């Protein structure tokens, strides 16, 4: 007979320290001895098999739609305007949306942007290369994704600055002080919606080789995306595809700065880029965790979780599990691909829709950076972003390197 989760004698693991090394030192024993812990939102799972088990169980729903609630937002005007997103939809609605849009997010679709990605990255390196120093966040990671997202959607170059401002304001939805920024977020969402409506009208009249045209044309058995659903997809691309790439690239560079031999190796052997990306995401992923809630009473491993129970999913912890990843505490881009995938992209029906695009962006950026920033080192202190809702990375990262490349 299942035991009610609230009646279990399990550790309380509400964690506030984001120090990377300390976090894993503290959690390693828990991961080995305890599959379930209590935390600030309810419960948490840390083991790979349980992370996979919950993410692939359709009874556990994405908590993305309940993010304002979790962050204490009570303003009715903000809550009322939140629309269903592919990031939070469930059941038949999610299946339909995913089926319609998946071809537009294929590896082939991402690959057509690779030359543009290289051009963007070179244009960001060029101004700092002669000096041999810079702030990697301000100079590279912050501006890198926006031109790519704009090119992906078909937004013209003259709109990049506008798009960057709106994207940055919309992404404040992930701020710890969201309550203080609701007006800013709503104004940016309104302005982005109006901009996107104009872009949709233009693409309906004059199709192009871009994601928005692909989404407009997406059809199966006569079913198509509505205008509101197209707006939702553009917003999802911005929310899911901007900050994640920025932070993951920053985390990877911080990691490589501690492994200069592998940085040099990547410059010499750019074919290692795919493994470098997967290993960086496993060892130091920007998406540290995600949340699910029970859509009904759920029994799992002889524990009863009542409907509405929140469970946090420890992606970062699962990525360090010893019986899944050989030598999990060692960062090695020459290691053979493990039998099981790293989980920073998630698993189950909400597996990252933009995984192919993110992989392409990182695979193009890392070897190019390794070749043009030889002797990379951190030149001062990294300022890490404060606790948020799962996305983690550097806010400032002073670097130096051999100039002139």
Phi, psi and omega in degrees: 000136184290145177263135178298133184305320183294343182265359181284145173266089184230158182294148172267118187237051174285112189250134178244342183276123181263003179303122190301308183295317180297322183300315183282330175297321181286328188267347185299313180296319179299318182297327181280329189254342190217120182276339183229137177228163171271153174208190187301324186263345182157272182222165178218146174241143188238340185274147183305311185295327179281324174302311178298315183301317182283319181295332181266358179267112187291352176285337176272115184264151176300138179267008182304318182292342182255014179303313178304319178299315181295333181264010173079019179280128182237355183296121186296324183292328178285314182296321184293333185270357180288121182257161178298135178239155175298339179287339184234349181297153181226169172062216184299324181297315179295316180302315180297310182299315182296319181297320182290319190263345186306317180301330181288344181249025182287161174305323179298319179295321178291322184297330182292346179264356185302314178301321179294320177302316179296320178298316180299313182297317177299321180293333178278327179284324186310315183291332183262344184301317182296328183278334181074021178200164177173180172257109188300326180291305183294321187275333188234299189293319182297312182279346188299310188287332189298309178301326181291316177298319179296316178296320178301315184275343181091019176283134183292156185302325182293348179261001184302316182295318176300312181299319180297316179297313182295318179298316180298319180291319178297323182289353173295351177298341178266004182287147177296332180258042183306321182304328181277352186239015184299318181296320178298314181296314182295320179296319179293319178299318179297315181293320178293321178299315180295318178299316183292322177302318179295319180295321179297316180299319178296318182288329176295324181280327184219089180300153180221179180269074183210172184297318183298318176298319178298320181290321177298321183278346184302128184205142172213120181053040178083353181276132178226165175284139174282171177300318178297323179289326175295319175300316179300317182294320177297316178298320179295321178298319180293310184295315186273340189251359184257293185295328180297314180295316179304308186289323179294321177295318177297317178298319180297318180293320176301320180293313181294331179296336177269356180227067186299331179295323179284331174296315178296319180297320180295324177295322181282330184232075182299344177293348176281357185306314180301317178292324179298321179293311182296320181290323177296319180290326177291312188284324183211069182283146179285328177270099188283333182191176176215176184233146172225156172229151183284119180281346177206175173298130184233129171261126179218125181051046178062024175240134179263118175256112181295154177310134180094351180295134176266138176229126175271144186249115184277081180297317182296320179292317179298327180290354179245019186280129190291328181275004177246318182243118177300133180049059188294338180274001181253129176266118185211108182281355177263357181291153177293148178299130180292163180293329180251146182284153168294153192252012181297333175277359181086198180197166178079200188292339179260020173307139188310117181295328182265022183302319181296320178294314180298316178300315180299315180300317182285321179295327177281324185287313191296309180294327178294317176297319180298323180285325185263347177239060180293151181069024182304134173210156176281125187251067184135210181253135172282132172262116181270149178294150180288172177306137177226233182237036173120337180264124188229142178181183183279144173265328175218139180213089178290129181232157168224160185194173178292123185284161168094006183263000000 
